[in-house]
Amino acid sequence: METITRLTVTGFLLRIFILFIVLLIISLICLSIGSVNINPFQILSIIFSNEDNYLSKIIFDIRLPRILFAVLVGGGLSLAGAVFQSLLMNPLAEPYILGISSGGTFGAIISFYLGLSFPGTQLLAFVGALCVMFIVFILGKRFGELEPNVLLLSGIMVGSFFSALILLMMTILNDSLKTTIFWLIGNLSLADKNNLIFVMPITIITSTILIILSNKFNVMSLGSDYAKQLGINTNLIRNTSYILTSIMIGTLVSISGIIGFVGLLIPHICRILFGNDNRIIFTSSFFIGASYLVVADTIARTIISPAELPVGAITALIGAPIFIYLLKKKFSITN
């Protein structure tokens, strides 16, 4: 029994190590691509030395912060999608299904209307996301516990309400309309590198806690009554995971806007590759989601250079056909 456990842990760590190395390689390659192409080996030389030239400024001031944002946003949204799919027991659940993104976007649009910029926009977006989180949290309780179906319906209704407010606000905006559209589609070019100071610790700490809780989700998937018999406090796990995931989503939305299909698609790909064990699904979703968004953002900023496309448009164009293919394949196998 100990040998099986040791092999399982070894296999888990090996998969995560491979995914981490793949993420590093993809990030290095994408770091070299841009209006000025830089050799990957030259990048490594600049990173590990104290060279101060125009290439080091391009890397450290422009590209590296953008890559780090893509890693954090892609990984965080993918993990959030995996958590919500398990929490709500719904394969179509994704990070924005509970309306948190609508609250964040509404806060951002208010900042546009008031003429605010960094950090005012990020602050109001985060506050808006938190307000929706608490509203849905209160409405989603039944008999003192979070009920997945009630939580889901509450999130959809609250999200629809704030989406209507967003449309009303957009009719008032004039010069800020383009910025609002970029925010609604999702765009990393609006993120200020100073945001890394609070985005990185929140995303990493929250992701670590959720991954630690992943085995609890395995047990809860067998039924709440069974999980309670095994001594798992299902109410505490649901409350904790919902609040932490919502805070992380609110943080990410506040700097990137709404980037679709990452949190919906990546967990399904991970299940195809690794099975249904949430311990590997949660962890692999972070690394694969991070790699996916790094590639998508590189395409977005280079395909029509010197202009760039919103990364949310790229993730949707790539993600929608893949998701439809996976859906058809799953039903063809089932039938």
Buried (B, 14 or more C-beta within 10 A) or exposed (E): EEEEEEEEEEEBEEBBEEBBEBBEEBBBBBBBBBEEEBEEEEBEEBBEEEEEEEBBEBBBEBBBBBBBBBBBBBBBBBBBBBBBBBBBEBBEBBBBBBBBBBBBBBBBBBBBBEEBEBBBBBBBBBBBBBBBBEBBBEBBBEEEBBBBEBBBBBBBEBBEBBBEBBEEBBEEBEEBEEBBEBBBBBBBBBBBBEBBEBBBEBBBEBBEBBBEBBBBBBBBBEEBEEBBEEEBEBBEBBBBBBBBBBBBBBBBBBBBBBBBBBBBBBBBBBBEEBEEBBBBBBBBBBBBBBBBBBBBBBBBBBEEEEEBBBBBBBBBEBBBEEBEEBEEEBEEEEE
